[in-house]
Amino acid sequence: MGVALQLIPDVDQALELLFAHKLEFIREFLRDRELPVSGSKEELRERLRQAVVGDYVSVGEVLLYLDQIEGWGDQHLYLYTVPEVNRPGFPGGSRC
């Protein structure tokens, strides 16, 4: 393994996140970048790693794709005021 292919934290971390997903998502990402989509997950990972290290694909592209396929984009946070009568049962008592 050459110097350029040694552990590169940003690349390896991004690939780790991508390859935690189903193979269909990985292949879609590769197909969109006109990279071969056949092979095992390990082969695809190494192929994509070579493309990132060779500046054919950027880590930013991987991260943007992860933003699209991960289900965290439409979360909502609801805030409620708990009536005083219900607070004693909560941990923290009246500080809730």
Secondary structure, DSSP 8 states (H G I E B T S, - for coil): --GGGS--HHHHHHHHHHTTS-HHHHHHHHHHTT----S-HHHHHHHHHHHHHTTSS-HHHHHHHHHHHSTTTT---------GGGGGGSTTGGG-
